[in-house]
Amino acid sequence: MTLLRLVLLYAPWLVWQLTVSVLRLAADVGTPGSTQRPRIVKLALDDLTDLEVTLLTSSITITPGTLVLGVSPADGEQPPAAFVQALFGEDEEAVHADLVGMRAHVLAATRGRGAR
């Protein structure tokens, strides 16, 4: 069932995200004046399995304008986290919300709709 959800739900959503990101990056590069404001954002990975972390970080990295710089393991009270560079990071809260949304889509694909 997980594979079916990945193919039917997550893959089309990810393709749409890739398309939107490509168009945004192309518009920025193709017009005078850049709107790029690089920022590094920390994304908690507290209850994700290794498969979910791999799927999430791979999805972030293949999306134009974002790149996972590294993943830190759990350290004492700190949960594991990914450090993501966003090319269009003027609003840190919006970038973090987008990453949390992608995390929710990964969880919906791997665990089902109720797991967000």
Beta strands, then each sheet from edge to edge (+ up, - down):
strand 1: 39-44
strand 2: 66-72
strand 3: 81-86
sheet 1: 1+ 3- 2+
end
